[in-house]
Amino acid sequence: MRNMAKTHMLIAAASLPLLGSCGGGASEAGPVDEAAVTARSAPVAQEFQQKLKEQLVAALTNGGPESAVSVCSQVAPAIAAAASEESGAEVSRIARKHRNPDAGVPAAMESQYDALATQPLSDGKPAVRIWRSGDGENARIHYLSAIPMQDQPCSVCHGTNVDPALKQHIDDLYPGDLATGFKPGDLRGAMLISWPADQFLSR
């Protein structure tokens, strides 16, 4: 009887991993459909960048670099909020050398950001990372698209030779600013678009 009871215990223990795999959480789901993620995310990222660029170019033309920095501080968050509401994703920009500390790189995304920093461009286009995180209702699919530094107009406010008066204006708006000293081709930051995972998981 003792041996039979022991045998039943071993069988029950061996069955636990199998029972755990039936929960249907995101960690047990199939692979991410990267083509589908890209198809929905890339237009969101591109529209954000285009709208922000239009606002910045207009501000540079009409009011100069200081006006552009002021406009960016107000317009960029509004564009991100509107894009989030329209798409159903969480849309933001992140950077290691950030201007706004709220836009820093989350610790859990450091390795993904590092991969973009190593190679910001792929076949002449911004490099992209796609991955899944979390479980169950907290599972997310992330689309991280590089923002490579461009010579113009970006170097005026983010380059290696920012005018001292402009830098003072930047520091007034963003105390502790880190977002200068970039050369063309450097990773300036990245567009982050995060979706509920159940929209893309192949089961």
N, C-alpha and C positions, 0 to 999 in steps of 0.2 A: 504493500500500500504506500509506503514511504517513497519507493522508487517511482510509483505511478504519479504521485502528487508532484514530485520533483520534475517529472517529464512534462506535466501539464503547465508548471510554472515556466519552464524553458520555452514552450510553445507560445505561451501568452506574451512573454518578453520579446520574442522574435517578431511577434505580430505588431508591436507598437509602432515601429517606423512605417509600416504599411498603412496603419490606421491614420497616422499623422499626415500622410501624403494625400489623403482624400479630402482635405479641407478646402481645396479650390482657391487658396490664397495666391497672390501674385508671384511669390517665389517659386511656385510649382507650375506656373503657366508656361505656355510655349514661348518661342522666341519673339522678340519685338519685330514688327513689320516696319523696317526702317524706311522703305520706299513710301509707305503711307504716312509715316511721321514727317518725312521730308516734304511730301506733297502738301501737307496742311501747315507745316511750320515755316517753311522757307518764305511763302508769300507774306506771312505775318511779320517776319523779321525784316524783309525787304521794304515793306510798307512803312514800318516804324522808322527805318533808316532814311528813307526817302522824305518822309514828312519832316523829320528833324533837320535834315540837310537843307530843305527848302526854307525853313524858318531861320536857320543859322546864316545861310547865304544872304537872305533878305536883311537880317540884322547887321551883318558885316557891311553890306552895301550902303545901308541907310544910316547906320550909327557907329560903325567901327567895331573893333574887337571887344571893347568893354560892353557894348550893347549886346553882342553875340553871347558873351558869357552870361549876362543877366537873363537873356531870353532862354538860354539852354537850361538854366537853373529852374525856370518856371515851366517851360514847355515840355521838356523830356519826361517828367513824371506824369504830366497830363496825357501825353501821347501813349505812354505805357498803360495807364489806367483805362483809356478808351480802347486800346487794342486788347486788353485782357477781357473787358466786358463784351466786346464784339465777337471774340474768338472762343471764349470759354476756357482759355488757357491762362496761366499766370505769366505775364510778359514783363521782362525787366532787362536791365544791363548790369553786368558785373565786371569788376576789374581788380587785379591785385594792387596796381598803382592807381587807386581810385581818387576821385575828386570828392565824392560824398561817401563817408564811411558806411552808410547804409547799403551801398552798392559793392561792398567787399565780396570776396570769393568765399562761400561757405566751406567750412572744413571738409565736409563730405564730398565736395566737388573739386578739391585741390588737384587730384590726379588728372581729372578730365581737362581742367584748365591748363595744367602743365603740358599736356599733350598738344594743345592748341598753340601754346607759347613756343614749343619746339618747332612747329611748322604751321604758321598762321595761314598759309596759302596752300591749296591743293589744286594742281592743274590750272593755276591762275585765278582760282576762286577762293573765297573764304573757307577755311577748313571747318568741318563739322564733327561733333561728337554726339552720339545718341545712346542713351542707356536707361535702364529701369532701376527704380529704387523703392523701398518700402514694401509693405505687405497689406493684403486685404483692402479696406477702404482708403488706406493711406498710400497705396501704391501710385507712383507717378512715372510718367515717361518724360525724359528730359531731352531737349534739343538745344545744343550749345553751339553757336555759330561765331567764329572769330570775327573781330573787328580789327583788321590790320590798319596800322597808321598810314594815312595818306599825306602827301606833301602839302597839298592845298585843298581846302582851307585849314586843315587840322593843325598844321605845324605852327600857326599863329598863336594858338592857345595851349598846345600840348607839346611843342617841339623843344629843341635843345637851346634855343636862343629867344626865349619869351621876353618881350619888352618889360623892364622893371616896373613901370607904372601899371601895365596890364597885370603883371604878377601880383602886385599889391591889391588890385581890384579883385582878382581871383581869391586871394587869401582872405579878403574881407567877407566874400560870399561863402567860401569854403575853408574855414580854419583847418590847418593841417593838411592842405592839398598835397597829393602825391603824384598827380597826373600831368607831369611835365617831364622833359628829357627824352621823349620818344624820337626815334628816327624812322623815316619811311620804311614800311615793311615790318616794324615791330608789332607785337600784339598789344594794341591799345586797350582792348577789353573784349567782351563777348556778349552777344545777345542770348538770353536764356529764356526759353519757352517751355513751360512745364504743363503737361496735360494729365488729366485723370487716366490712369493706366488702362482701365477697362475699355477705353476707346480704341486701343491699338493692339492689345494682346491677342495673339493667335492661339486658340485653345484646341 
